[in-house]
Amino acid sequence: MGMTDGTGALGLLSGGLDSQLAVRVLQQQGIAVRTIVFDSPFYDVSAAIKAASALQVPLRIYDFTDDIIALVQNPPHGLGKCMNPCIDCHARMLRRAGELLAAEGCRFLFTGEVLNERPMSQTRRAMGIVAEESEYADLVLRPLSAKLLPPTKPEIAGWVDRMQLLELNGRRRSEQFALAKAYGLQSYPSPAGGCLLTEPNFCVRLKELRQHEGLDDRRLVRLLRVGRHFRLSTGHKCIVGRDEADNAKLSAQRAAEDVELILPDDRPGPTGMLVGPAPEQALREAAAITTFYAKCPPGEPAALVVRQDGRPPFALTVQPFTANEAEACSIRLA
């Protein structure tokens, strides 16, 4: 049984093994599959892009930033162990995908969810809530566990052969690995998930930003993924790059009022960014942190070049922070 009339299935593709298997299960039935991934400061879509290429399916990248920030701030079904509003997030993603069914030339939705694989969001009750609150409940198919769930419209209407769907259950993944081999899937990330809202250290940064600058500035939210973060005695924020990639991101994301701190003469080392506008005391503390991570000789004054829009670059000499001083302002788990 296949679909040759141009209507198919739109699937949520994280790039993980389960979502890839769900695509393959439907493709085995000759169903035309399209996919969607939800981009945000908390989720890297590169795995989905790679998976879509390997699976040879179209992929739509949807900017989910406003949705997920709103849910983090007000999660109707609560948060997980960190700041992850998983039930509300899944429901909202399905709602957004459902709104695009016609545009994508599809008539039902599918996910890679496995019954009881995740304790908060993939219980029978949670999966029911997610489907209902998506507003597309009758069109949401979970191919990997479908035989353990009530039949959906795609199955009842004969768009999908229920007998060819699966009955995976629980956290053991041996069946998924066997299926991956059978389907020729060779590249998939570990099952950890990849959402930064489940990572304790990241959530310390997120809560801290919410308390001070708030979450309305999307640039600052995205910068939570970059470098080391510090809260200065003045209340201002400083970010120091860990490597060249971080340095480049900080330079690219710097706003006009922010201050960039770099080593003189293009010597290798970290870039510091002071989120401005900020007073002289904040600038000197940011420079002291940056020179500490530049591994300038302890106890000796060190110089940095300061750049800020609207004024010429100038040199600033400071005493680098000690390890204890840098640690005292670090924003991370103790």
N, C-alpha and C positions, 0 to 999 in steps of 0.2 A: 504494500500500500504506500503510495507516495503522493506528493503534492506537485502538480505540474501546472497549476493555474495561477502561479505567482503569489499565492498566499502561503505564509509559513509561520515560523515561530521566532519570537524575539527573546533571547536569553540573557540573563545577567552573567557576565563573564568576568570573574575576578582574575583569572589566569591560573588559579589553583587546580589541583587534580580533579576535584569533584565537579567544578564547573566545566572543565574540558570533557569529562566523561559524559555529562549530561548532553553536551553538544553531539558527541559521537553516538550516543544511544538514539537520538532523534534522526541523525543523519543516516543511521543504519536502516531506518524506515523510509528513506527517500524524501524526508521532510526538508524543505528549504529553511535554513537556519540563518538568522542574523543575530548580532550580539550588541550589548551595550555595557559600558563600564562607567562608574561614577567617580569623577576626579574631584579631589579636595585636598586641603593641606594635610589631611590625616591619612591619605592613601595614595600610594604610588601606582600609577596605571601601567607601568612598563611591562609587568608580567602579563597583563591582559593583552597588550599590543603584541607581544611576542607569541602568546597563545593563539590569538586570532590569525596571525600570519601562518603559524604551523597548521592550524585547523582549516585554513583557507575559507574563513567566514568574514563577512563585513563586520566592522566594529564602529559603533558610534561612541565618542567620548563626550560625556555630559558633565557640565560644570555643576557639581553638587554642593559647592561651598556654602551658599546661603542656607540651603536646607539643613545641612548637618550642623552648622553653627547654631541655628535656631533650636535644633533638637538637643544639642549639648546643654544649652542654657535652660531649656524647658522640656524635659523628656516625660511625656505622659505615662510611660510604663517604667520609668526609673532607669538608673544606670547600673552597669555591671560592677565588677570589682574596681574598675578605674573610672573613666569618664565615658564609657561606651554605652550609648543608648541603642543597643542592638535591635531590640524588637521594633522600636519606632523607626530606626534607620532602614531596616529591611522593608518595612511597610511603605515608607516614603520612596525608596528606590523603585519598588514595584509600581507604585502609583505613577511616578514619573515615566517609567518604561511603558506603562499602560496608556498614558497620554500620547505616546509616540507610535502606537501599534499601526494606525492607519498610514502615518507618514512613512513607516518602514515597510509597508506592504505585508504586514503580519496580522494574524487573527488570534494568537494566544501567546502567553508568557511562560517562560520556564526558568528554573533555577537549579543549581547544583546541590541544594540542601539535602542532607541525609538525616532521617529521623533519629533523634537522640544522640547525634554526634557532638552537639554543643549544648551544654547544660542550661544556658539562658535562652537562646534564640531558636533552638531546633527541637524542642520538645513538641509533642503533638499539640498541646494547648497553645504554645507560642506560635507554632506554624499556622494554626488556625486564626489566631489574632492577626498575624502579619497579613494573611490573605484577605481577611475581612476588611481590615483598615486600609488596605491598598485601594479599595473600591473596585477591584477587578477579581474578586475571589473566585468566580466561576471559570476564570480564564487562566488561573495560575496552576501550572503543572510542575510537580517535582519528580522527574523521570527516574531518579535513583532510588526512591522509596515509594513510588506510586502505588504499588500493589499492597502496601500497608496502610494506605490513606484512602478516604472516600473517592470514588470516581469523579473526575472533573468534566466540564463540558467538552474539552477536546477529546476525551476518551468516549464519553457518551455519544457524541455526535459522529464519532468514527474518524475524526481528523488524525487520531493517533491510535495505534493498536496497543491496548492496555496489556495484552499478553506478552508483548515484547519489551515492556518496561520492567524495572527491577524492584527488589524488596530489600535494599540495604538498610541496616539498622545498627545503631551503636557507634562506639568510638574506635573499635578495631578496624584497621584499614587494609587488612590482607586481601579482601575481595577487590577493593579499589586498585591495589597494586597489580593484581592478576588481570583485571580488566584493562588497565593501562598498557600492559604488555600485549594483550590480545588486540587492542586497538592501535598499537604502534605509537603510543604517546611516550615520548622520551624525555621531554623537558617540562618540569613543573616544580614550583617552589615547595618548601617544607610546609606542613599543615598548620603552622603557627598562626596564620591569618593575615598578617601584614598591616592591620589597622593600628595606627599609633595611639588611638584612644584606649587601647588595651595595654599599653606599655606604661608602667608606673613612673619612670623617670620623665617621660614626655608629658604625662599628665600633671606632674609637679610644675613643669614649665607653663602648661596651659592654665592651670588654676591660678598661678602667680600672675600671669598676664591678665586674666580676667579680673583679678583683684586690683591691679594697678591701671594699666592703659585700657583695659576692656577688650572685647573681641570684635569690635566694629571695624577696626583697621585690618583688612584682609592681608595686607603686606606683613604686618607684625605676626599674624597668625602663621603665615607661610614660613616666616623666618624662624619659627620655633624648631624647625627641622635642621637648622644650619648652625654649626659651631657650638661654642660654650657660651652659656648665658649667666649674667651677673646682675645683681641689684645693688647699686652703689649707695653710699651713706646718704646721699642727697635725694634718694628715691628714684633716680634715673636708671635706665637700662643700658647695659653694655654687652655686646656680642663679640667674641673673638674666634676667628676661623681656626679650624683644626688642620686644614690642608689647603692646597691650591684651589680645589673645587669650592670649598667654603669661602675662601677669599674672593673668588670671582663672583659668587652669589651675593656676598655682602656688598661688593662694589656695585653690582648691577641693581640691587634692590635699595640702595641708599636714596633717601628722600633729600630734598634741598636743604632741610634744616638739620639733617643728621651730620655727624662729624666722622670722617674716616681717618684712621690712624695707621700709618704704614712705616716700615723700616726705611731709613734713608738709603740712597744709592742702589735701589732695587735689590738689596740683599734679601735672600730668602727668609721667610718667617711669616708669622700670622698678621692678618689684617684685623684691626679692631674697629668696631662701629659703635659710636655713642648715639643713642636715639635722642634726638634733640627736639627743640632747643634746650640747651643745658648751660649751667653756670661754670665758671672757671674750676671750682672744686671738683665737679663731676668730670670735667675734661682731664684733670690731672689724675684722678683715680682711674679713669679708663685707660689712660696712657700707662699708669703703673701696672695695671693688670696685663696689658698687651705686651709690655717689655718683659714681664715675668715669663709669659709663655713664649717669648722670643728667645728665651734662655740667655738673656744678657747677663754679664757677670754679676753675681749677687753682691750687694753692698756698694756697687759703683753706679754713678748716675748714667742714664741711658737716654738716647735721643730718638725721637720719632718725628715724622713729617705729618702735619695736620692739614687735612683738606676739608673745606666746607664751601658750599655754593655761596657766591657773593663776596668772598674774601680770598686774597692770594694765599697759597700754601705757606706754612711757616713751620719752623722747627720748634720742638718742645722737649726740654730735658727734664727727666723726673727720676726719682729713686724707685726702681722696680719693687713691686709688692713681694713680700715673702710668700712661701707656700701657704702658711697659715692665714695670711691676710687675704690671699686669693680664694682660699677655701671658704673663708667666713662670708664672702659675698656671692658664692656660687649658688645658682638656682638648680638644685638637684636633690635627690633623696640623700638623707644623711647616711 
